[in-house]
Amino acid sequence: MPTEPLQKVLEHAFDDIGVARKAFIPPLRTREIGRITSIAAGIAKVSGLPGIGFEEVLKFPGGIEGIAFNVDENEIGVVLLGSYWNLHAGDSVERGGHVVDVPVGDRLLGRIIDPTGRPLDGLGPLLSGDRLPVERPAATIMDRAPVTVPLQTGIKVIDALIPVGRGQRELILGDRQTGKTAIALDTILNQRDKNVLCVYCAIGQRASGVAKVIATLREKGALDYTVVVVTEGNDPPGLAYIAPYAATSIAEHFMEQGRDVLVVYDDLTHHARAYRELSLLLRRPPGREAFPGDIFYIHSRLLERATHLRPELGGGSLTALPIIETEAQDISAYIPTNLISITDGQIYLSPNLFELGVLPAVDVGKSVSRVGGKAQHAAYRAVAGDLKLAYAQFEELETFSRFGARLDEATRQLIEHGRRIRACLKQHEFSPLPAPVQISVLLALTAGLFDRVPLERMGEAEQAVCAAAAEIPAELVGRFATADKLSDADRVLITQLAAQALAGFVPPAEAKGES
């Protein structure tokens, strides 16, 4: 190869570099660097950052981030989002220039992340380019539409008596170990093939409990349409504080694309405790029952983000199922009453029913859905209209009958019918039922077809009716999901199928008496 052309190429290259070097003007960028003045459990005090903004991200040594929580004249109270064991007073702190955010998008489906977007499932980094702030303003009133479409949970007692609509906020509360998470998981499992995406947010949970939930979602095939946001009990309280907001931002991204989303906060008791811990460490004055005065505000601004958008904005919805833990069945405690006043209804789980084996242990008398009834399918309203009243009457009469009072025949029949209602409302965990099956069972129940079945055979009888629901014509099944009411012919058809299925469960003496 001749050396002369190569020499000319190099000379041209060096000339170009020289011109570029002379034309280059280094940009001047100011950086604010502060110092840590003190470190405590999950928080830090920082000085020397005069331009800091509220909730701005601060960068600490070792890649640890924090949020500016208290912005005072001479000092900044910072909530740390990582392990703080290697931080010391005097370490430098730099402004991040942005608020804390989280990755969003379809690539999060099936992934398990922490509230800052770091993957926890060992499947590699998240490749989502879009990010949203974890704190966002709720949709305005003018951007919202009424709740008109039901969110089917697959649980008979809820879909019939305490219906939930898409865009609603329905609180799940009860004592420890009464099945609160199981109801939320059943609802997630029932969204398969219903075009509803799910976000499950575990706040301060035990690692073993979170692993069990994830294993259930994976086993049932629900992880494909679910994002799991996790903070464990030993994580810094700052992560537990931002977890539900991060989960809501992930859900809002899908909602703004016109999709329906379900978000579960499990549970907000841990969220309230984490916020109380941070507030007291930052010297915020406690208020009623030792919680800071703005504890209501942090939960209301979270749950206000659940809504149903107008069709002009895509028509997407965000349904929230917050979970709260009560102590000794006290639903009038401070945090439960706060959340009851924020949400559109509550599903209360009774430990007494749980001990009796009535699962799910939903106390129908203390549970209510304030807007879900408007979204409930007409077929449900037709078959479940009198069911709640009959069940409430049964509970009152059952309590009265325990005193040994002599009962007349009508009262005895009411009690026997109520016992069969209770037996039919029982349901195994992680086995949600489709709408046609539920309506068949409920219609047979309201028609009194189960009243002749012995109580000990109710489980088998219900399974027979569920199997018979497969014979319902497709045309009638399609009408279950519309606003059309059931016609008399529809009722007769379903009742006949249920009666045929129950024929083998009626004792011979009663069957002979009927004929």
C-alpha positions as CSV (number, residue, x, y, z in Angstrom):
1,M,0.0,0.0,0.0
2,P,1.5,3.4,-0.9
3,T,2.4,5.6,2.0
4,E,1.6,9.0,0.4
5,P,-2.2,8.6,0.3
6,L,-2.2,7.3,3.9
7,Q,-0.2,10.3,5.0
8,K,-2.6,12.7,3.3
9,V,-5.6,11.0,5.0
10,L,-3.9,11.4,8.4
11,E,-3.0,15.1,7.7
12,H,-6.6,15.8,6.8
13,A,-7.8,14.0,9.9
14,F,-5.5,16.0,12.2
15,D,-6.5,19.2,10.5
16,D,-10.2,18.5,11.1
17,I,-9.4,17.7,14.8
18,G,-7.5,20.9,15.2
19,V,-10.4,23.0,13.7
20,A,-12.9,21.2,15.9
21,R,-10.7,21.8,19.0
22,K,-10.5,25.5,18.3
23,A,-14.2,25.8,17.7
24,F,-15.2,23.8,20.8
25,I,-16.4,25.9,23.7
26,P,-16.8,23.9,26.9
27,P,-20.3,24.4,28.4
28,L,-20.5,25.7,31.9
29,R,-22.9,23.9,34.2
30,T,-23.4,24.7,37.8
31,R,-23.8,21.9,40.2
32,E,-25.1,22.1,43.7
33,I,-23.3,19.8,46.1
34,G,-24.4,19.6,49.7
35,R,-23.3,17.6,52.8
36,I,-24.9,15.1,55.1
37,T,-25.3,16.6,58.5
38,S,-26.8,13.5,60.2
39,I,-28.1,10.0,59.4
40,A,-30.9,8.1,61.1
41,A,-33.0,5.0,60.2
42,G,-34.2,5.6,56.7
43,I,-33.7,9.4,56.7
44,A,-30.9,11.9,56.3
45,K,-30.5,15.6,57.1
46,V,-28.6,17.5,54.4
47,S,-27.4,21.1,54.1
48,G,-26.0,23.3,51.4
49,L,-28.5,22.9,48.5
50,P,-30.3,26.2,48.3
51,G,-32.1,25.5,45.0
52,I,-33.6,22.1,46.0
53,G,-37.3,21.5,45.3
54,F,-39.9,19.5,47.2
55,E,-39.8,15.7,46.3
56,E,-36.7,16.2,44.1
57,V,-34.3,13.3,43.9
58,L,-30.9,13.5,45.7
59,K,-28.0,11.4,44.8
60,F,-25.8,10.0,47.6
61,P,-22.5,8.0,47.4
62,G,-22.8,4.4,46.3
63,G,-25.7,5.0,43.9
64,I,-28.2,5.6,46.7
65,E,-31.1,8.0,46.0
66,G,-33.3,10.0,48.3
67,I,-36.4,12.3,48.1
68,A,-36.4,15.8,49.5
69,F,-39.3,15.6,52.0
70,N,-38.8,18.5,54.4
71,V,-37.4,21.7,52.7
72,D,-36.5,24.0,55.6
73,E,-34.5,27.2,55.5
74,N,-31.2,25.8,56.6
75,E,-31.7,22.0,56.4
76,I,-33.4,19.4,54.1
77,G,-35.0,16.3,55.5
78,V,-34.4,13.4,53.0
79,V,-36.2,10.1,52.8
80,L,-33.7,7.4,51.6
81,L,-34.6,4.8,49.0
82,G,-31.8,2.4,49.6
83,S,-29.5,0.9,52.2
84,Y,-28.0,3.7,54.3
85,W,-25.4,1.7,56.3
86,N,-22.5,3.1,54.2
87,L,-23.5,6.7,54.5
88,H,-21.8,9.0,57.0
89,A,-22.1,12.6,58.1
90,G,-20.0,14.8,55.9
91,D,-20.5,12.8,52.7
92,S,-21.4,14.8,49.6
93,V,-24.9,14.9,48.1
94,E,-25.9,16.1,44.6
95,R,-29.2,17.2,43.2
96,G,-30.8,14.9,40.7
97,G,-32.8,17.6,38.9
98,H,-36.0,15.5,38.7
99,V,-38.6,13.9,40.9
100,V,-38.7,10.2,41.6
101,D,-40.1,8.2,38.7
102,V,-40.8,4.7,37.6
103,P,-40.6,2.8,34.2
104,V,-43.9,2.1,32.5
105,G,-45.1,0.2,29.5
106,D,-46.0,-3.2,28.2
107,R,-42.6,-4.6,28.9
108,L,-43.3,-4.5,32.6
109,L,-46.0,-7.2,32.2
110,G,-44.9,-10.4,33.8
111,R,-42.1,-8.7,35.7
112,I,-41.4,-8.2,39.4
113,I,-39.8,-4.9,40.3
114,D,-39.2,-2.6,43.3
115,P,-40.9,0.9,43.5
116,T,-37.9,2.6,41.7
117,G,-38.1,0.1,38.7
118,R,-35.2,-2.2,39.6
119,P,-36.0,-5.8,38.5
120,L,-36.2,-8.4,41.3
121,D,-37.0,-11.5,39.2
122,G,-33.5,-12.1,37.8
123,L,-34.8,-11.8,34.2
124,G,-32.4,-9.0,33.2
125,P,-32.8,-5.2,33.1
126,L,-36.1,-3.5,32.1
127,L,-35.9,-2.2,28.5
128,S,-38.8,0.3,28.8
129,G,-37.9,3.8,27.6
130,D,-40.9,5.6,29.1
131,R,-40.9,6.8,32.7
132,L,-43.6,8.6,34.7
133,P,-43.3,10.4,38.1
134,V,-44.7,8.3,40.9
135,E,-46.7,11.4,42.2
136,R,-49.1,12.6,39.6
137,P,-52.3,14.7,39.9
138,A,-55.6,12.8,39.7
139,A,-57.8,13.2,36.7
140,T,-60.1,16.2,36.9
141,I,-63.8,15.8,37.4
142,M,-64.6,16.9,33.8
143,D,-62.3,14.1,32.5
144,R,-64.2,11.4,34.4
145,A,-67.1,9.2,33.2
146,P,-69.6,7.3,35.3
147,V,-68.8,3.7,36.4
148,T,-70.9,1.6,34.1
149,V,-69.0,-1.7,33.4
150,P,-68.7,-4.3,36.2
151,L,-65.3,-5.8,37.2
152,Q,-66.2,-9.5,37.7
153,T,-64.3,-10.9,40.7
154,G,-65.4,-14.5,40.1
155,I,-66.6,-14.6,43.7
156,K,-70.3,-15.2,44.0
157,V,-71.0,-13.3,47.2
158,I,-69.2,-10.2,45.8
159,D,-70.5,-10.2,42.3
160,A,-74.0,-10.8,43.4
161,L,-74.3,-8.7,46.7
162,I,-71.3,-6.3,46.7
163,P,-70.6,-5.7,43.0
164,V,-67.5,-3.8,41.9
165,G,-67.4,-1.5,38.8
166,R,-64.4,-0.7,36.6
167,G,-63.1,2.6,37.9
168,Q,-64.3,2.1,41.5
169,R,-62.3,2.1,44.8
170,E,-63.5,-0.8,46.9
171,L,-61.8,-1.3,50.3
172,I,-61.1,-4.9,51.6
173,L,-60.7,-4.9,55.4
174,G,-60.6,-7.4,58.2
175,D,-58.4,-8.9,60.9
176,R,-55.2,-10.8,60.3
177,Q,-55.5,-14.1,58.4
178,T,-59.1,-13.7,57.3
179,G,-58.5,-14.0,53.6
180,K,-58.1,-10.4,52.4
181,T,-55.2,-11.2,50.0
182,A,-57.1,-14.3,48.7
183,I,-60.0,-12.1,47.6
184,A,-57.7,-9.8,45.7
185,L,-55.8,-12.7,44.1
186,D,-59.1,-14.4,43.0
187,T,-60.1,-11.1,41.4
188,I,-56.7,-10.9,39.5
189,L,-57.1,-14.6,38.4
190,N,-60.6,-13.9,37.1
191,Q,-59.4,-11.2,34.7
192,R,-57.8,-13.7,32.4
193,D,-59.2,-13.2,28.9
194,K,-61.2,-10.2,30.0
195,N,-58.9,-7.6,28.7
196,V,-58.0,-6.2,32.1
197,L,-54.4,-5.7,33.1
198,C,-53.4,-6.0,36.8
199,V,-50.8,-4.4,39.1
200,Y,-50.2,-6.1,42.5
201,C,-48.4,-3.9,45.0
202,A,-47.0,-5.7,48.1
203,I,-46.2,-3.1,50.7
204,G,-43.9,-4.2,53.6
205,Q,-44.9,-7.9,53.3
206,R,-42.9,-10.9,54.4
207,A,-40.7,-12.3,51.6
208,S,-42.3,-15.7,52.0
209,G,-45.8,-14.3,51.6
210,V,-44.9,-12.4,48.5
211,A,-43.2,-15.5,47.0
212,K,-46.3,-17.5,47.6
213,V,-48.5,-14.9,45.9
214,I,-46.1,-14.7,42.9
215,A,-46.0,-18.5,42.7
216,T,-49.8,-18.6,42.6
217,L,-50.0,-16.0,39.8
218,R,-47.4,-17.8,37.8
219,E,-49.0,-21.2,38.3
220,K,-52.5,-19.9,37.2
221,G,-51.1,-18.1,34.2
222,A,-52.0,-14.6,35.6
223,L,-48.5,-13.2,35.7
224,D,-48.7,-12.7,31.9
225,Y,-51.0,-9.7,32.4
226,T,-49.8,-8.6,35.8
227,V,-47.0,-6.3,37.1
228,V,-45.8,-7.0,40.6
229,V,-44.3,-4.1,42.7
230,V,-42.7,-5.4,45.8
231,T,-41.3,-3.9,49.0
232,E,-40.4,-6.3,51.8
233,G,-40.6,-5.8,55.6
234,N,-36.8,-5.2,55.9
235,D,-36.7,-2.6,53.1
236,P,-36.2,1.1,54.0
237,P,-39.5,2.8,54.9
238,G,-39.0,5.2,52.0
239,L,-39.5,2.4,49.5
240,A,-42.7,1.3,51.3
241,Y,-44.0,4.9,51.2
242,I,-43.6,5.4,47.4
243,A,-44.6,1.8,46.5
244,P,-48.4,2.4,46.0
245,Y,-47.8,5.7,44.1
246,A,-45.3,3.9,41.8
247,A,-47.8,1.1,41.2
248,T,-50.5,3.6,40.4
249,S,-48.3,5.4,37.8
250,I,-47.7,2.1,36.1
251,A,-51.4,1.5,36.0
252,E,-52.2,5.0,34.9
253,H,-50.0,4.6,31.8
254,F,-52.2,1.6,30.7
255,M,-55.4,3.5,31.6
256,E,-54.3,6.5,29.4
257,Q,-53.9,4.1,26.5
258,G,-57.6,3.3,26.8
259,R,-57.2,0.0,28.7
260,D,-58.9,-1.3,31.9
261,V,-56.5,-1.8,34.8
262,L,-56.9,-3.3,38.3
263,V,-54.4,-2.3,41.1
264,V,-54.2,-4.0,44.4
265,Y,-52.5,-2.3,47.4
266,D,-51.6,-5.0,49.9
267,D,-51.7,-3.4,52.4
268,L,-52.1,0.3,53.3
269,T,-51.7,-0.5,57.0
270,H,-48.0,-1.0,56.4
271,H,-48.0,2.1,54.2
272,A,-49.5,4.2,57.0
273,R,-46.9,2.8,59.5
274,A,-44.0,3.6,57.1
275,Y,-45.2,7.1,56.7
276,R,-45.6,7.6,60.4
277,E,-42.1,6.3,61.0
278,L,-40.7,8.7,58.4
279,S,-42.7,11.7,59.7
280,L,-41.7,11.2,63.3
281,L,-38.0,10.8,62.4
282,L,-38.3,14.0,60.4
283,R,-39.9,15.7,63.5
284,R,-43.3,16.2,61.9
285,P,-45.7,16.6,64.8
286,P,-48.0,13.6,65.4
287,G,-51.7,14.1,65.6
288,R,-54.7,11.8,66.5
289,E,-53.6,8.3,67.5
290,A,-49.9,9.3,66.9
291,F,-50.4,9.6,63.1
292,P,-49.3,12.8,61.4
293,G,-52.1,15.1,60.5
294,D,-51.8,14.6,56.8
295,I,-52.1,10.8,56.8
296,F,-55.6,11.3,55.4
297,Y,-54.2,13.4,52.5
298,I,-51.6,10.8,51.5
299,H,-54.2,8.1,51.1
300,S,-56.8,10.3,49.5
301,R,-54.5,11.6,46.8
302,L,-53.5,8.0,46.1
303,L,-57.0,6.6,45.7
304,E,-58.4,9.7,43.9
305,R,-56.3,8.5,40.9
306,A,-58.6,5.6,40.4
307,T,-61.2,6.5,37.9
308,H,-63.0,5.8,34.6
309,L,-62.0,8.2,31.8
310,R,-64.4,9.8,29.3
311,P,-64.5,8.1,25.8
312,E,-62.8,11.2,24.3
313,L,-59.8,10.4,26.5
314,G,-59.7,6.7,25.5
315,G,-62.3,5.4,28.0
316,G,-59.7,3.5,30.1
317,S,-60.4,2.8,33.8
318,L,-58.3,2.2,36.9
319,T,-60.0,0.1,39.6
320,A,-58.4,0.2,43.1
321,L,-58.7,-2.6,45.7
322,P,-56.9,-1.2,48.8
323,I,-56.4,-3.7,51.7
324,I,-56.4,-2.6,55.3
325,E,-55.9,-4.7,58.5
326,T,-58.1,-4.1,61.5
327,E,-57.4,-5.1,65.1
328,A,-60.0,-7.0,67.2
329,Q,-62.7,-6.3,64.5
330,D,-62.5,-2.6,65.2
331,I,-63.6,-1.0,61.9
332,S,-64.0,2.4,63.7
333,A,-60.3,2.8,64.3
334,Y,-58.5,5.8,62.8
335,I,-57.0,4.5,59.6
336,P,-59.9,2.2,58.7
337,T,-62.4,5.0,59.0
338,N,-60.2,7.3,57.0
339,L,-60.1,4.8,54.1
340,I,-63.8,3.9,54.4
341,S,-64.6,7.6,53.9
342,I,-62.3,7.8,50.9
343,T,-63.4,4.7,49.0
344,D,-66.7,3.8,47.3
345,G,-67.5,0.9,49.6
346,Q,-65.9,-1.8,51.6
347,I,-65.8,-5.6,51.8
348,Y,-65.5,-6.6,55.4
349,L,-64.1,-10.1,56.3
350,S,-65.3,-11.4,59.7
351,P,-63.0,-13.7,61.8
352,N,-66.2,-15.2,63.3
353,L,-67.3,-16.4,59.9
354,F,-63.8,-17.5,59.1
355,E,-63.7,-19.7,62.2
356,L,-67.1,-21.2,61.2
357,G,-65.6,-22.3,57.9
358,V,-67.7,-19.8,55.8
359,L,-65.1,-18.9,53.2
360,P,-64.8,-16.3,51.8
361,A,-65.6,-14.8,55.2
362,V,-67.5,-11.8,53.8
363,D,-69.9,-10.2,56.3
364,V,-72.7,-9.1,54.0
365,G,-74.3,-6.9,56.6
366,K,-71.2,-4.7,57.1
367,S,-70.1,-4.7,53.4
368,V,-71.4,-2.3,50.9
369,S,-70.7,-1.1,47.3
370,R,-71.9,2.5,46.7
371,V,-71.5,2.7,43.0
372,G,-71.0,-0.9,41.9
373,G,-74.8,-1.6,41.7
374,K,-75.1,0.8,38.8
375,A,-72.5,-1.3,36.8
376,Q,-73.9,-4.7,37.8
377,H,-75.3,-6.8,34.9
378,A,-79.1,-6.8,34.8
379,A,-79.0,-10.6,35.0
380,Y,-77.4,-10.4,38.4
381,R,-79.8,-7.8,39.6
382,A,-82.7,-10.0,38.6
383,V,-81.5,-13.1,40.5
384,A,-79.8,-11.4,43.5
385,G,-82.3,-8.7,44.2
386,D,-83.9,-10.4,47.3
387,L,-80.9,-12.5,48.2
388,K,-79.2,-9.9,50.5
389,L,-82.4,-9.2,52.4
390,A,-83.2,-12.9,52.8
391,Y,-79.6,-13.5,54.1
392,A,-79.8,-10.6,56.5
393,Q,-83.2,-11.9,57.9
394,F,-81.6,-15.3,58.3
395,E,-78.7,-14.0,60.3
396,E,-81.1,-12.2,62.7
397,L,-83.3,-15.2,63.1
398,E,-80.4,-17.6,63.5
399,T,-79.1,-15.5,66.4
400,F,-82.6,-15.4,68.0
401,S,-83.1,-19.2,67.5
402,R,-80.0,-20.0,69.6
403,F,-81.9,-19.0,72.7
404,G,-84.1,-22.1,72.3
405,A,-87.2,-20.3,71.3
406,R,-90.0,-22.3,69.7
407,L,-90.2,-21.4,66.0
408,D,-93.2,-21.5,63.7
409,E,-93.1,-23.2,60.4
410,A,-92.5,-20.0,58.3
411,T,-89.6,-18.9,60.5
412,R,-88.1,-22.4,60.3
413,Q,-88.3,-22.3,56.5
414,L,-86.6,-18.9,56.5
415,I,-83.8,-20.3,58.6
416,E,-83.4,-23.4,56.4
417,H,-83.4,-21.3,53.3
418,G,-80.8,-19.0,54.8
419,R,-78.5,-21.9,55.7
420,R,-78.6,-22.9,52.0
421,I,-77.8,-19.4,51.0
422,R,-74.8,-19.4,53.3
423,A,-73.7,-22.8,51.9
424,C,-74.0,-21.6,48.3
425,L,-72.0,-18.5,48.9
426,K,-69.1,-20.6,50.1
427,Q,-66.3,-20.8,47.5
428,H,-62.9,-22.5,47.4
429,E,-59.8,-20.3,47.2
430,F,-58.4,-19.5,43.8
431,S,-61.4,-20.9,41.9
432,P,-63.3,-17.9,40.5
433,L,-66.5,-18.8,38.6
434,P,-67.7,-17.4,35.3
435,A,-70.9,-15.3,35.2
436,P,-73.2,-18.0,33.6
437,V,-72.3,-20.5,36.4
438,Q,-72.8,-17.9,39.1
439,I,-76.2,-16.8,37.7
440,S,-77.4,-20.5,37.4
441,V,-76.5,-21.1,41.1
442,L,-78.1,-17.9,42.3
443,L,-81.3,-18.3,40.2
444,A,-81.7,-21.9,41.6
445,L,-81.1,-20.5,45.1
446,T,-83.7,-17.7,44.8
447,A,-86.2,-20.1,43.2
448,G,-85.9,-22.4,46.3
449,L,-84.6,-25.4,44.4
450,F,-81.9,-26.0,47.0
451,D,-84.3,-26.0,49.9
452,R,-85.1,-29.7,49.5
453,V,-81.5,-30.7,49.3
454,P,-80.0,-32.0,52.6
455,L,-77.5,-29.5,54.1
456,E,-74.6,-32.0,54.1
457,R,-75.0,-32.5,50.3
458,M,-75.1,-28.8,49.4
459,G,-71.5,-28.9,48.0
460,E,-72.2,-31.8,45.6
461,A,-75.6,-30.2,44.6
462,E,-74.0,-26.9,43.8
463,Q,-71.3,-28.6,41.7
464,A,-74.1,-30.4,39.7
465,V,-75.7,-27.0,39.0
466,C,-72.4,-25.6,37.9
467,A,-71.9,-28.5,35.5
468,A,-75.4,-28.0,34.1
469,A,-74.6,-24.4,33.3
470,A,-72.5,-25.6,30.4
471,E,-75.8,-26.6,28.6
472,I,-77.1,-23.0,28.6
473,P,-77.4,-21.8,24.9
474,A,-74.7,-19.5,23.7
475,E,-77.2,-16.9,22.8
476,L,-78.5,-16.7,26.4
477,V,-74.9,-16.6,27.7
478,G,-74.2,-13.6,25.5
479,R,-77.2,-11.7,27.0
480,F,-75.7,-12.2,30.5
481,A,-73.1,-9.6,29.7
482,T,-75.5,-7.0,28.3
483,A,-78.0,-4.6,29.9
484,D,-80.9,-6.8,28.8
485,K,-83.0,-8.3,31.6
486,L,-83.7,-12.0,31.8
487,S,-87.0,-12.8,30.2
488,D,-89.4,-15.3,31.8
489,A,-88.5,-17.9,29.2
490,D,-84.8,-17.5,30.1
491,R,-85.6,-17.9,33.8
492,V,-87.6,-21.1,33.0
493,L,-84.8,-22.6,30.9
494,I,-82.1,-22.0,33.5
495,T,-84.4,-23.2,36.3
496,Q,-85.3,-26.4,34.4
497,L,-81.6,-27.2,33.9
498,A,-80.9,-26.6,37.6
499,A,-83.9,-28.7,38.7
500,Q,-82.8,-31.6,36.5
501,A,-79.3,-31.4,38.0
502,L,-80.7,-31.4,41.5
503,A,-83.2,-34.2,41.0
504,G,-80.7,-36.8,42.3
505,F,-80.1,-34.9,45.6
506,V,-83.8,-34.6,46.8
507,P,-84.6,-37.4,49.3
508,P,-87.1,-40.0,47.9
509,A,-89.8,-39.1,50.5
510,E,-89.8,-35.4,49.5
511,A,-89.6,-36.2,45.8
512,K,-92.6,-38.5,46.2
513,G,-94.5,-35.8,48.1
514,E,-93.8,-33.3,45.4
515,S,-95.3,-35.5,42.8
